[in-house]
Amino acid sequence: MSEQQPDRFERGTDGPKVIMAGIDGSASSLRAAAYAAGLARRQNALLALVYVQPVIPAGVALGAPVTGTTQEIADELVEEIRTSAERVKDLWRVRWEFHTFRGDAYAGLVQAAEELTADAVVVGASESAGHRFVGSVAVRLVKAGRWPVTVVP
């Protein structure tokens, strides 16, 4: 028999407390958010919706207002989430938070999962053909092996 270590953090002992969903406005990411909301509702967990604002050095070099554009996307996502939450508020309630991080999607989601102490990560399947060669964010999250990852088509 092994001894338990009481001060060691253990994920998932009584079900997930924080379910994180990565969203970027794509149809698959919004389906992932809806799926994660259902999981959070059934588990009485917090739903952490995360948008990673991309850093686009080429746009910055050309003088494009990248920060404003990505902030507009974040604001639109928050509004869309609030509208959806309002539509279903009489059917069920889900505790949720919206967070934005900056950087590459994979690194941003990893940082978010660590900072939010996520018990599970839900993301949409990549809609980009180029990911067959480089690897999608979802595949990279699964390969990291740090959280249960659900990929929603």
N, C-alpha and C positions, 0 to 999 in steps of 0.2 A: 504494500500500500504506500502511496506517496502522500506527503504532507501538502496541505493547501497553503498557498502564500496569500494571506489576507490583504496585503497592500498592493498586490499586482492587479492592474486593471484587466477585467475579463469582459469581452464583448458577448452580447447575446444571451446572458444567463437567464433572463426572464422575458425574452422576446425583445425585439428591437425598440429602442427608445427614440432614435433619430433615424429616419429614412430620408436619404438625400437623393434628389433627382436633378440631373443636369439638363438644362433647357437652353435652347438657342433660337427658338422661334420656328424651327422646322417642324413639319407635321409629325415626324417620328419622335421628336423630343417632347412635343405636347402630348402625344399618346403615352410616352413614358411618365410624364408628370401626372396624367390621369390615373395610370396604373399605380404609381407610387402613392397617390392620394387615397386610393382604395385600400392599399396595404396599411397606410398610416391610420386610416379610419378604423379598420378591423383590429389593429394592434394597439389602438389608442396611443400612437407614437406621434412625435413631432415630424411634420413634413418640411424639410429644408430644400427649397427650390434654389438652384444655383445657376447663375449666368456668368460665364467667363468672358469678359470683354477682351477681344483679341487685340494684341499689340501689333500694329502693322507698320513696320519701319519704312517700307517703301512709300506708303501714303504720307507719313510724316515728312520724309525727305522731299516729297513733292509739294509740301505745304497743305495737304488735305487735312481738314479738321476731323481727325479720326476719333479723338476722345468724345467730341460732341455727338458724332454719329453712333458710336457704341453706347453712349449714355441714353440716346434716344431709343435705341433698341431695348435697353434695360427698362426704361420707363414704359414703353409699349407692352413689354412682357408683364410687368407688374399690373398694369391696367387690365390686360387680358385675364390674368389670374384672378384679380379682384372681381371682375365681372362674372367669371365662371363660378367663383366661390359664392357670390351673391345669388346666382341662379339656383344653386343646390342647398342653400343654407337651411331650408325647411325640411329637407330630406335627411341630411346628416351634417355633422360638423367635423371639420378637420382643423387641427391646430397647424398653422403653417407660418413660415418665415421666408423672406426672399433675401438672397445674398448675391452680391456681385464681387467677382475677383478679376484680376487683370492677368493677361499672359496667354500662353499656349493652353488650349483646351484641356489636354491631359494633365499638365502640371497644375493648372488652376483647380481642376476637380480633385486631384490628390491633396492639394493644400486645403481645399474646402472640407474634404472628408476628414482630414486630420484635425483641423481646427474645430469642426462641429462635432467631433467624436461620432461620426456616422457608424451605425450598425449595419447598414445596407446601402448600396448605391444602385440607382436605376437610371439607365440612359437609353436613348433611342438608337436604333441601328443607323449606321452611316448611310447617307444618301449619295455619297460621292464615289464615283467609279475609281478614282485614283487611290483609294484606300486599299485596294487589292494588292498593291505593291508596297505601300508604306505601312499599312496597318491602321485600323481605325482606333479611335479613342477607346471605344468599348473593348476591343481586343486587348489593348494595352492595359486597361484597368483590370481585366480578368487575369492577365498574365502577372500583374503586380501581386496578386494573391493576398491582398490585405483586407478585403471586405468581400462579402457575398455581392456579386454584381448580377443584375438582371438587365438583359438587353431586350427592349421592346421593338418589334418591327414597325 
